[in-house]
Amino acid sequence: MANCEHYVDLLVNHFTSKDYNDEVLNAKREFFEQAGIIDEESHYFEARMAQFLDWYIFTRPLSKYHVSPAQLVLSKDELDMTENDAKAYEQIARSEHSLFEFLKVRGSDVYIYDLFQKKKVVLKECDLRVGFNPNEIFDVRIVPFANKLHFARGFCFHPSEAKKFILKEIKKVRHLEKEQHESLMLRLLKMRYKLEQYRHIRLEYIYTNDPNIKI
C-alpha cells in the first residue's frame, strides 16, 4: 500500500516537471529571498531544499491558479488518480505548518505541542522518534494520512537559546491571519541560517528585531 511519502513525491515530481519550470524558478527566488540564501556546499543544503519543497507544495499559491499544488490536484485533472488516490490527496492537502515544542516519546508515539494553536499533537506509530530536544523549538509541517499524522521532510530546529525570543514573536501574531504565521516562520528560518553562516556572532545579535543590527 502506498504511504504518505509516495503521494508527496508524486506531487513534487509533477509540480517540478518542465511544465512548471518558470513556477519553480519564481518560487525558489521568493523562498530564498525570504528565508535566506544558503551555499550549495553547505552541510544544511539538503535540509534547506526539503524546506523549500514543502513550502512550494503545501503553502505557496501557484501564480496561475492562486492555490498551492497540494490544493490544485483536488480541483483539476493534474494527475491520473483512482478514488483511493483522491482520498489520499484530500488528506494531504490538510497539512498544518507550525512551530512546535517536543514533549515526549511514549512507545512508538511522539507528543509535540503546537505553539500557534496552543494544543498537543500526537503522531501515532511515528517513524521519527529521535533527534528532538525539549528545549528546542522546531518548524515542520504535519501531514494527515491513513488516519495518522506524519512529519513532512522539511525540519528546521532553532537553538534553545532563541526560545524566549521566538515565543515572544509567536505571541505577537498568534491571533492574526495564517499568512502572518508563515511570514514569521520564514523570518526565523532566515535567522537560523544566518546563525550557521556567522558562527562568530552571538545569537542575540541574529535572533533580534533591532533595526540597528544588520547582519
C-alpha positions as CSV (number, residue, x, y, z in Angstrom):
1,M,0.0,0.0,0.0
2,A,1.3,3.5,-0.9
3,N,2.4,5.6,2.0
4,C,2.3,9.3,2.6
5,E,5.8,9.9,1.2
6,H,4.8,8.2,-2.0
7,Y,2.0,10.7,-2.6
8,V,4.1,13.7,-1.6
9,D,6.8,12.5,-4.0
10,L,4.3,12.3,-6.8
11,L,3.2,15.9,-6.2
12,V,6.9,17.1,-6.1
13,N,7.8,15.3,-9.3
14,H,4.7,16.6,-11.1
15,F,5.0,20.2,-10.0
16,T,8.7,20.4,-10.6
17,S,8.5,19.0,-14.1
18,K,9.3,21.0,-17.2
19,D,5.7,22.3,-17.4
20,Y,6.3,24.1,-14.2
21,N,9.9,25.4,-14.8
22,D,9.0,29.0,-14.6
23,E,6.9,28.5,-11.5
24,V,9.7,26.6,-9.7
25,L,12.3,29.3,-10.6
26,N,10.0,32.1,-9.3
27,A,9.2,30.1,-6.1
28,K,12.9,29.5,-5.4
29,R,13.6,33.2,-5.8
30,E,10.7,34.1,-3.4
31,F,11.7,31.5,-0.9
32,F,15.4,32.2,-0.7
33,E,14.8,35.9,-0.6
34,Q,12.6,35.5,2.4
35,A,14.4,32.6,4.1
36,G,18.0,33.4,3.3
37,I,20.3,32.1,0.7
38,I,22.5,29.1,1.5
39,D,25.6,27.8,-0.3
40,E,25.1,24.6,-2.2
41,E,28.2,23.2,-0.5
42,S,26.7,23.8,2.9
43,H,26.1,20.9,5.2
44,Y,22.5,22.2,5.5
45,F,21.7,22.5,1.8
46,E,19.7,19.3,1.5
47,A,17.6,20.2,4.6
48,R,17.0,23.7,3.1
49,M,15.8,22.2,-0.2
50,A,13.4,19.9,1.7
51,Q,12.0,23.0,3.5
52,F,11.7,24.8,0.1
53,L,9.8,21.8,-1.5
54,D,7.4,21.5,1.5
55,W,6.7,25.3,1.2
56,Y,6.3,25.1,-2.5
57,I,3.9,22.1,-2.5
58,F,1.9,22.8,0.6
59,T,1.9,26.6,1.1
60,R,2.8,28.8,-1.8
61,P,-0.1,29.6,-4.2
62,L,0.7,28.8,-7.9
63,S,0.7,32.1,-9.8
64,K,-1.9,30.9,-12.4
65,Y,-4.3,29.2,-10.0
66,H,-3.8,31.0,-6.7
67,V,-3.8,27.8,-4.7
68,S,-1.0,25.5,-3.6
69,P,-0.1,22.4,-5.7
70,A,-1.5,20.2,-2.9
71,Q,-4.8,22.1,-3.3
72,L,-4.8,22.2,-7.1
73,V,-4.8,18.4,-7.5
74,L,-8.2,18.4,-5.8
75,S,-9.8,20.6,-8.4
76,K,-8.0,19.9,-11.6
77,D,-7.0,16.8,-13.6
78,E,-3.4,17.4,-12.9
79,L,-2.7,13.7,-12.0
80,D,-4.2,10.4,-13.0
81,M,-5.7,9.0,-9.9
82,T,-8.0,6.4,-8.5
83,E,-10.7,7.1,-6.0
84,N,-8.3,6.0,-3.2
85,D,-5.6,8.4,-4.6
86,A,-8.1,11.2,-4.5
87,K,-8.9,10.5,-0.8
88,A,-5.2,10.4,-0.1
89,Y,-4.6,13.8,-1.6
90,E,-7.6,15.2,0.2
91,Q,-5.9,14.3,3.5
92,I,-2.5,15.5,2.5
93,A,-3.9,18.9,1.4
94,R,-5.0,19.5,5.1
95,S,-1.3,19.6,6.2
96,E,-0.6,22.0,9.1
97,H,2.6,24.1,9.2
98,S,3.6,25.4,12.6
99,L,6.3,25.8,15.3
100,F,6.4,23.0,17.8
101,E,7.9,22.0,21.1
102,F,8.8,18.4,21.7
103,L,7.0,16.9,24.7
104,K,7.9,13.2,24.9
105,V,8.1,9.8,23.2
106,R,5.8,7.1,24.6
107,G,6.4,3.8,22.9
108,S,6.2,4.5,19.2
109,D,4.2,7.7,19.6
110,V,5.6,11.2,19.5
111,Y,4.0,14.0,21.5
112,I,4.5,17.6,20.5
113,Y,3.0,21.0,21.3
114,D,1.7,23.4,18.6
115,L,2.8,26.9,19.7
116,F,0.5,28.8,17.4
117,Q,-2.7,26.8,18.2
118,K,-1.7,26.0,21.8
119,K,-2.6,22.4,21.6
120,K,-1.0,19.0,22.0
121,V,-0.4,16.9,18.8
122,V,0.3,13.1,18.9
123,L,1.9,11.3,16.0
124,K,1.0,7.7,16.4
125,E,3.4,5.0,15.4
126,C,5.8,7.6,14.2
127,D,8.9,6.6,12.3
128,L,10.9,9.5,13.5
129,R,11.4,9.4,17.3
130,V,15.0,10.6,17.9
131,G,16.8,13.9,17.4
132,F,14.4,16.0,19.4
133,N,15.4,18.3,22.3
134,P,12.7,19.5,24.8
135,N,14.4,23.0,24.8
136,E,14.3,23.5,21.1
137,I,11.5,24.9,19.0
138,F,11.2,23.4,15.6
139,D,9.4,24.2,12.3
140,V,7.8,21.5,10.4
141,R,4.5,20.5,8.6
142,I,2.3,17.8,10.0
143,V,0.6,15.8,7.2
144,P,-2.6,13.7,7.8
145,F,-2.6,10.4,6.0
146,A,-4.3,7.0,6.6
147,N,-5.8,8.1,9.9
148,K,-2.4,9.1,11.3
149,L,-0.3,12.2,11.4
150,H,3.1,12.3,9.7
151,F,6.1,14.7,9.8
152,A,6.9,16.3,6.4
153,R,10.6,16.2,5.4
154,G,11.4,19.9,5.9
155,F,12.5,20.4,9.5
156,C,14.2,23.5,11.0
157,F,15.4,23.3,14.6
158,H,16.0,26.5,16.3
159,P,18.6,26.7,19.1
160,S,17.3,26.6,22.7
161,E,18.9,30.0,23.4
162,A,16.4,31.5,20.9
163,K,13.4,30.1,22.6
164,K,12.5,33.2,24.6
165,F,12.7,35.4,21.5
166,I,10.6,33.0,19.4
167,L,7.9,32.7,22.0
168,K,7.5,36.5,22.1
169,E,7.3,36.7,18.4
170,I,4.6,33.9,18.3
171,K,2.6,35.8,20.9
172,K,2.5,38.9,18.6
173,V,1.0,37.0,15.6
174,R,-0.9,34.1,17.2
175,H,-4.3,35.7,16.6
176,L,-3.5,37.1,13.2
177,E,-4.1,35.5,9.8
178,K,-2.2,32.4,8.8
179,E,-0.1,34.4,6.4
180,Q,1.4,36.2,9.4
181,H,2.4,32.9,10.9
182,E,4.1,31.9,7.6
183,S,5.9,35.2,7.4
184,L,7.3,34.7,10.9
185,M,8.4,31.2,10.3
186,L,10.3,32.3,7.1
187,R,11.9,35.1,9.1
188,L,13.0,32.7,11.8
189,L,14.3,30.3,9.1
190,K,16.5,33.1,7.8
191,M,17.8,33.8,11.3
192,R,18.6,30.2,11.8
193,Y,20.8,30.0,8.7
194,K,22.5,33.3,9.5
195,L,23.5,31.7,12.8
196,E,25.2,29.0,10.8
197,Q,26.8,31.4,8.4
198,Y,28.1,33.8,11.2
199,R,29.1,31.4,13.9
200,H,31.4,34.0,15.5
201,I,28.5,36.3,16.2
202,R,26.4,36.0,19.3
203,L,23.0,34.5,18.9
204,E,21.2,37.6,20.4
205,Y,22.5,39.7,17.5
206,I,20.9,37.4,15.0
207,Y,17.6,36.4,16.7
208,T,16.6,40.1,17.1
209,N,14.2,42.8,15.7
210,D,16.7,45.5,16.5
211,P,16.9,47.6,13.2
212,N,20.4,48.8,14.2
213,I,21.8,45.3,14.0
214,K,22.1,44.3,10.3
215,I,23.8,41.0,9.6
